[in-house]
């Protein structure tokens, strides 16, 4: 029993020392931060007056006290001081093990012996050395903070220059003065602002859905657009792909009439140009903040676009907008501009959503000769009726006038051929046929057949695949 | 009473070690760890090139203990029945015939399984079943092996031709894997001196066999502090790359970590070391002293570890270091 008490007393004593050391550690830490914070009222001594120094000292004291209280309140589990003693006196965890087994009932002979042993080893030890002093990192800023505090006490109050920061909110007088100096339209804006309570027609961008197989926007002169909207658009144009799918591409190239018009840049349609400018003009600002000059520029631009074509549809709206702007009626001018935009958009949709080409033109001619598309027509909805697709019996589509008109362009002509498998004999016409990289299919066949035979001879092809390779080349030869 | 038992254990341990060292030169750590295994009740796998005294060590140990000993030389054509025994037809006094079980060499207190990796897995498993279960089943009848039952298996790490390496699941059943290294120059001189003279060194019985079981019970009574137990668990868990706090070396080089048997081996081995030191409790240092033999055969390196030729022992030392740091993590500044 005496051993137990000795162990408990030793552990409790170390626990108390830990609390004191902790209080000192956290107290110093709190004091350092308190002193640093205390510099703030001293810097504002000019405003606080004689209360600055007591406030600074109070902050330092509160910081120190808070640290001390925190250190004292932190729990000290019994086994932790025991481990500290074990570590300090190299007791090989005797005391910590004994402390954990003090409450064990019944105790075995080894536990009894352990308690006796541990008690003997902690008796007459200087437990004060168990818990070393630990200095907080903040103690490094403590002298600097104290010195700064002392200097600020001695120095006269620091006066901050006034008007350092410009006023970001203009006063009412400045605003009135600025409005007086502005153009006469600005005077009418007050009236317009009062009237603009009704909800405005929202300008929305109606983007076209990108069709499957098209990875990017078609640019002018982009020949890869020939294969867009087809299932081979994403395939790599390597030789093996050519051997397997060359016929598919050639078939598509044969449908020259259904190819899109690559000479035209679809991204620069009238509506899109006008819409982008309108969007830039109206983005993120209120209607009363729209610059009349910018709006006038936009309306002028729309009028110019109307002269190129389609102006009869939205020209009236543009004219009304210009008139309203001249009268200083911004709201009416904006509404007229939005109406004009809507009409442009409707006209754009009627014309086939910007994709004007042989395919689109052919479809329009098929349905209603002489007209380019129809009202409410949707490209995807009628995809099955396009030439060469779905249920349309006309697999070649209408002939394109572009290729015939341009003798410098390239073209592919072909004839279907019946055999074991349907094939297509093709010839490249125009300047593309003079391209030195052009390889006629039937002439390279012999070279590749020779390479195949060499590969078979050198046994680089596995035995099981030899027959298949031979069959494949034989099938090609038959064509 | 407790002190007296601990003292007796310490004396017996030192007496056994002294007797063995009359024959075995050097290898103090190997001798000590073999004795730790004996008192824990585990089995030992000794790995080393031929001629380093592995077999001699086991034979000497059996000579020091008053226990039965048998040696089984494992060969590819060794069959399970050659180890565990078989039923033979016997005849009683009245001339009636019946099957009677003829016990194999495994029925001994100390079994030396020499070159255990030379036998087929079927034969190896016959031995390993006895190690784990403590009995042998033949024709539906279980025959318990004698207590204490101590298997010391040896294997040669370089001659891999025609061998059947023990699978990881079977390796796990050995408490320790000890690497017998080549002796130093002075030790080699001493070996030559002792083994080339006329009289050969002899050993006497240092410990009665029945006391071994008593000491095994004493070992399990040794108390252990919770933080020491947690250290053992942390070390074993730190060998698992899946553990979120696993050290970098573990994630990089280890495929599978040690099993819970490794933690048991650490704690039990630590208890024997504590008793040997005359202590009544296990310390963290006891655990760290036996991490290598307890873990090295339970850690499986991944491809990167194998390709870079990572030494498992070095890896374990780094893992232990990281585990100690992990055990201190989150503690208040005074208790770190």
Interface residues (C-beta under 8 A of the other chain):
Chain A: X18 X21 X22 X25 X74 X79 X80 X83 X84 X92 X93 X94 X96 X97 X98 X100 X101 X108 X109 X110 X111 X112 X113 X114 X117 X131 X134
Chain B: X1 X2 X3 X5 X6 X218 X221 X222 X223 X224 X225 X226 X227 X228 X277 X279 X280 X281 X282 X283 X284 X285 X332 X333 X334 X335
